[in-house]
């Protein structure tokens, strides 16, 4: 979540140090993989205990939530940028000539509103800044199919995952990103499901936890280190041969179709991280400052959808405020902008967790809670008294 914010803050030099600069995989893989793990916990139990139909219904409910989250996020950001741009305030008071609407390629949204508005609702208009959640929606819609295949055995699941990824990589599966061109979604969900259902399979127990072997650790380290020259722009731009080799293997690290080298690189990183923190994260559970830091990061991860939605809004808002106050290229301004974003994400996580805890349902105090207890303890009230109690509560 923190890396995603850094990546979306406009003209942020901190992006020079995020994982995407040093390897083929990046924060997107982490996000999708962890989403797959979380989905196995959230939905797998429903499939097991209530059957396929109820499991599919539970998934469809989540799809409905994410769909409207995507629509609202787009409208909030688009409306905010359009209002700021058309007010002329930034140009008159701060001398800013940046076209914030064009920077997110939202000009077509205004110019072709008769096409883009229906396209927004049908997910046939998906600008690049807003492409993560649509991908997640389609992958979630595939989950009941995967669970149905699992009844035939894990081989059927892995075959389905491989077939979908292969067809997407070969260009047979894709979704249109805008009605007036042949551009497809930047994240092809039929390819990216491979990393999602890998995380899902680990949590379901379809793939066992890997052993902690020295040879496997060295192999993972070698993969990560050998990738750097082909992923770090300062390296391959300085050595023409590296740039040519990188270009030659482009289909293997292509982001849209989730090239296989991205998958291999991510698995190597994930394995090293798993070894470093220990099974169940036991090395992170310590009673000191580090442990408290881990708990904060955990809280942010537990509220990932709300935090992700907020991060994209905060990135644009903080970017504009930074430009107004200091302009670009100021190191202190960038430090404050990134730290403000991090603080915002943490605040959102804790506020959302508080709301989800339903604090108004806890006992104690007077008022509504007292009324509820009285209603529970007393005999069945008359109709008039029940109405008065319901209004009071």
N, C-alpha and C positions, 0 to 999 in steps of 0.2 A: 504493500500500500504506500509506503514512504517513497519507494523507488518510482512507482507510477506517478506520484505527485511531482517528483523532481523532473521526470520525463515530460510532463505536460505543462510545466511552468514555462511560458514563452521565453525564448532567448536566455535560457538558464545554462550558465557554463558548468554547473554541477553535473550536467548530463555527460560531461567528458569522463566521469568517474563511475557511472552506473555499469552494471554487469554487461549490458548490451555492447559496450565499447570493447570488451575484451573476450567475448565469446559469441558463438552463433546463437545460443539461447539467451533469453533475457527475462525481465520481470513478468512478461506475458505467460511464459511457460510455468513460472512459479504460481501465478494466479490461477491458471486453468487446472494445473495438476492438483493444487490444494482444494479447488472447487470440486474436483472429482472425488477427493477424499471426504470432503464435508458432505457431499451428496450421498455417498455410501452410508454415512452415519445417519443423515437426516431421512433418507427415503428407503434405504435397504431394509430397515426394520419393519417399515409399513408393508413392503412387499412380502416379507417373511411371515409376519403375524396376521395380516389382514387379506392377503391374496393379491393377485396381479391387478385386478380391477381397481381396488382401493389404492394400491400403490401408484397406478397410472393417474388416478384422480388427484392424489397428493402432488404428484409431479406437475400436473396441469395447473393446479392452484399456484405453484411456484412460478410456472411459466407466465401465468396471468400477472403476478406481482412484478416480475422482472420486465415484462412488456411495458406496463404502465410506468415503471420506474424509468425506462429508456425514453418513453415519450415525454414525460415531465422534465427529465434532465435536459433533453434537447431543447424544449421550449423555453426553459428557464435561461439556459446559456444563450440561445439565439436571441431571445427577447432582450436580455441584458446588454449584449454586445450591440444590437441594433439601436437600442435606446441611447447608449453611450456614443455610438458613432454619429447618429443623426442629430444629437443635441448640439454638436459643435463645441461643447464645453472644453474638451481636452485640447483642441486646437487653439481656442481663444485664450485659455488661462495658462496652459502649460506648453504651448507650441508643439504639441504632439500631432504628427501627420500620419501616424500608423493607422492603416485600415484594418481594424480588428475583426470586422466581418469577413473581409477577404482572406485574412490569415487562417481562418478555419474553413475556407472554401464554402461560405454560406451565401455568397452573392446569388447563386442559382436558386437558393431557397426563396429569395425575394423576387427575382426576375421571372421565375417559372412557378409561382405559387400554386397555380391551378394543377400542376403536375407534381410538385414536390410535397404538397400537403397530403394528398392521397397516398403518395409514395412513402411518406413518413409513417403513416398508419399501417400500411401493408408491408413495411420493411423492404420496399423496392427502391427507396431513396435512403442510403446509408453513407453519409460523409465519413471520412476516415477518422475524425476525432471521436466519433460516436459509434464505433464498430465493435467494441468488446461485448456489450450486452446483447446485441442481436445474435452474435456468434453463440453466446451462452444459451440463449433461448432455443436455438435450433438443436444444440447438443443435448439440452435437457429433454427436448421432444424425442430424441433418440433413445433416452434411457429406458422407457418401457419396452422398446424393441430389444435392447440388450438383455434386459431381465427375462424376456420371453426366450431369447436364445440360450440363456444360461440353464434353462431346463433341459436342454440337450447336452449340456456339459460345457466346461470352459473352452474347449476347442472351438465350439460354435461361436462363442463370444469373441475369441481372438481372430477367428476367420472373418467375422463381420467387421471388426475393427480394421483389420488389414485390407479387406476388400474396399471398404469405404475410403480409407486413406489412399489406396492405390488408384481408384477411379478419380478421386479429386486431384491427385498429383498429375495424372495423365490428362486432366482437363475435361473429364466427362461429367463431373459433378461441380456445380458452382451456382452462385446466386447473383442476380444483377444488383449493382449498387446505385445506379441512376438510370432513369428511363430514356435519356437522350443519348446514351453512349453504350459501348459494350464493356465498360468497366465492371468488374465483379467485386464482391466484398473483399476488403483487404485481408480479413481473416476468414479463410474458407472453413466453415464449421465441419464439413465432411472430412477434412484433413486434420483439423485441430482436435477432433474427438479422440484421436489416438492418445494424446497426452492426458486428456480428461479421464478417459476410461482406464488408463494405466493407473492413475491415482485411485480411481474407483475400485479397480481390481485388487490393488494392494490392501485397501481397507476391508474389502469383502473376503480376503483370504484366498482369492483365486491365484494370486502371485505371492509366494512366501517372502518373508523378509530376507534380504541378502546376507550372506555370512560376512563376518569381519575378517577378511583374509589380507595378509600383507601384499600378496600378489595382485589382488583386486584393487587395493588402495593405490598401489603404484600405477596400475593401468589407468585408473580414473585420473590420477594426477597427470599422467602423460597426455591423456586426451585433452584435459583442460589447458595444459601448458602449450601443447603443439597447436592448439586452435588460435592462440593469441595473435601470432603474426598474420593470420588470414582474416582476423576480425577487427584488430586494432588499426584504425585508419592511419595513424602516424607511421605504423610499420609498413603496411602494404603500399602506402603512397610514396614512401621513401625508397622502396625496392620494386622496380617495375615488374620483375619476374613474379613476385608475390601477388601483385595486382592482377597479372595475367592468369595465374593459377586460380586466384579467387574467382575471377570472372568465369573461368572454364568450369568450375564446379558450382556455379550459381544455383542450378536446380536442386542441389543437395542441401543448400542452406536457405533457400527461398522461404520467406516468412509467410506469404499468402497461402502456399500449399504445404506448409510445415515440412520443409526438407528434412530428410532423415538425419543429417548431421546435427540439426537442432535438437532432435530427439536424443541422439547419442551424447551430445554435449550436456544436455540437461540431466540425463541419468547419471553421468559421471559426477556432476556438481551435487546432485541430490544425494548420491551415495556418500560422498565426502562429508556433506553436511550431517547426514544420518550417523556416520561414524563419529564425527566430532561431538555431537550432542548426546550420543548414547541412546540405546533403545528406550523409547518413551520419554526422551529428553531428560534423562536422569541427571546429566551433568549440568543442566541449566537450573535445576531445582535446588537453589542454595539460599540461605537466609542472610543475605547481605544486599548491598546496593545493586549488584548485578542481577540478583533474583528479582528485586523490585522492578528493575528495568525490563526484564523478561516478561513480567506480569502485565506491564503497560503494553508491550508489543503484542502479547497474547490478546489483550482486550481489543486492540485495533483489528487483529485478524478475525476475532470472533464476530465482529460486526462489519464484515468485509463489504457487503452490498451497500450499506448506508455510507460507509467510509469512502468507497469508490465513487459513489454518486457525488458526495461532497468534494472529493479531491479534484474532480474536473471543473466544478464550479469555482472552488477556491483558487485553482491554478490561474484561471482567467482573471478573477477579481484581484488577486494579489499581484499578478503581472501588471495590470493596469495601474494599480496604486503605486507600485514600484516605479513605473515609468513616469508617473506624475511627480513623485517626490524627488527622485534622483536621476532618472533616465537609466540608460543601460550601460553595462560595463563597469559599474561601481561595485567593488568586491563586498563592501560593507552592506550595500543595499541587497545584494544577492544572498548574503548570509542571513540577513533579517527576513527576507522574503521566504527563504526555504524553512527557517526555523518557525516563522509564523504559520506556514502551511502545515508543518509537523504538529504544532500545538493545536491547530484547527482539527486535524484528523483525530488526535487523541481526545479532544473535547467532544467531538461528534460520537466517537465510540462509547465514551462513558455516559453521555446523555441518552443515546439510543438504548444502551444496556439498562439504564435506570428506568426508562419507559417500558421496556420489555419485562422488567421485574414486577410490573403491575403494583406499584407501591400503594395505590389507593385501595387495594384489596387486603392490606395488612390490618391486623387488629390493633386496638389501642385508640385513645383519643375519644372525641365525641363527634357529633354531627352525623354525617352519612354512615360511618362505620357503626356508631351506636344505634342508629335507626335500623341498620341491617341486622345487628345482633338481636334487637328487640323483636324484629319481625320473625327471626328464626326461633326465638325462645317462646314467644307467645302463641296461644292457640290460633287457629285459622281466623284472621280478622274478617270483619264484615266487608262488604264491597266498598262502602264509603271510606272506612278506615284504611283499607288496602290502598285505595287511590291516593289518600293523603300521605301515607307512608312512602309510596313510590315517588310522589312528587318531592317529598322531603329528601329522599335518598338520591 
